[in-house]
Structure formats: structure tokens, C-alpha cells
């Protein structure tokens, strides 16, 4: 997989680490960070619709909350496979929903 020049190198390395794991766990997804704001961090529906296709439509079907959909689509845009992007968005929601973020 070609490195994404639009994301922090530590984020790219972490994505590759998760992709290579046999069974990434909840903690692996919680630990996955962007390492700052990247071009995808502020993308809204208009920009992220470019990433909606037959493979990613499951994200839209998976979540009721728009914030989770956008988060998962941003992770797909960064290079995380769809099934892992769903797990990442779910892990973040589980960790941070009570804090109001």
C-alpha cells in the first residue's frame, strides 16, 4: 500500500500496523490517533461522499449517529480498511461518548 502523504507518518505507520495484525483488539483501535489535524479531519459530507461506494455503504448502514459515520469515512480516507474503520469509530464512541466529545 502506498503511503498517504496527507496524513502524519505516525498515523500511517499505526494504520499499517493494525492492517498487519491478525486480530486487532479494542485497545489497538483506541490507541490509533491522527497525531494532529490532517486534511481529512475537517471533511464534511460533501467531501466524504467521494468515499462512499459499494464497499463503504456498510458504514452508513452501521451507524445512526452522523458523527460516527463521518469519523469512519475519514478513517477510510486515511487508508484504514472499511471493517477496521467501523471498529475504530465504535471504539472512539465507546471511549468518548460520556465526555460529550
C-alpha positions in Angstrom: 0.0 0.0 0.0 1.3 3.4 -1.0 1.8 5.8 1.9 -0.8 8.6 2.2 1.1 11.9 2.1 -1.9 13.7 3.6 -1.6 12.1 7.0 1.0 12.2 9.7 3.7 9.5 9.3 3.0 8.0 12.7 -0.7 7.7 11.8 0.2 6.0 8.6 2.5 3.6 10.5 -0.2 2.8 13.0 -2.7 2.1 10.2 -0.2 -0.3 8.6 0.4 -2.0 12.0 -3.3 -2.6 12.5 -3.8 -3.9 9.0 -0.9 -6.4 9.5 -2.4 -7.7 12.8 -4.3 -11.0 12.8 -6.8 -9.8 15.4 -6.5 -6.2 16.4 -8.2 -5.5 19.8 -10.3 -2.7 21.2 -7.2 -1.1 22.7 -5.4 -1.1 19.3 -8.2 1.0 17.8 -8.4 3.4 20.8 -4.6 3.9 20.5 -4.9 4.8 16.8 -4.5 8.5 16.5 -4.2 11.1 13.7 -1.3 12.8 15.5 -2.8 16.2 14.8 -5.2 17.7 12.3 -4.9 16.4 8.8 -6.8 17.2 5.6 -9.5 14.6 6.5 -10.1 15.9 10.0 -12.4 18.7 8.8 -14.0 17.0 5.9 -17.8 17.0 6.0 -20.5 15.2 4.0 -19.7 16.9 0.7 -16.1 15.9 0.6 -16.6 12.5 2.2 -19.3 11.4 -0.2 -16.4 10.8 -2.6 -15.5 7.8 -0.4 -19.0 6.3 -0.3 -19.2 3.3 -2.6 -20.5 -0.3 -2.6 -17.8 -1.2 -0.1 -18.2 1.7 2.3 -22.1 2.0 2.3 -22.0 -0.5 5.2 -20.6 2.3 7.3 -23.7 4.4 6.6 -25.9 1.4 7.4 -23.9 0.6 10.6 -24.3 3.8 12.5 -27.2 6.0 13.3 -25.1 8.9 14.5 -23.8 11.2 11.8 -20.6 11.9 13.8 -19.7 8.2 13.8 -20.4 7.9 10.0 -18.2 10.8 9.3 -15.5 9.5 11.6 -15.4 6.1 10.0 -15.4 7.6 6.5 -12.4 9.8 7.5 -10.5 6.7 8.6 -11.3 5.0 5.3 -10.0 8.1 3.5 -6.8 7.9 5.6 -6.3 4.3 4.4 -8.0 2.1 7.1 -10.0 -0.8 5.6 -13.8 -0.4 6.0 -14.3 -3.1 8.6 -11.5 -1.6 10.7 -12.8 2.0 10.2 -16.1 0.8 11.7 -14.3 -0.7 14.7 -12.3 2.5 15.1 -15.4 4.7 15.1 -17.1 2.3 17.5 -14.1 2.2 19.9 -13.9 6.0 19.9 -17.6 6.3 20.6 -17.4 3.8 23.4 -14.5 5.7 25.0 -15.5 9.3 24.5 -19.3 9.4 24.3 -19.7 10.1 28.0 -17.3 13.0 27.8 -19.5 14.8 25.3 -16.9 14.8 22.5 
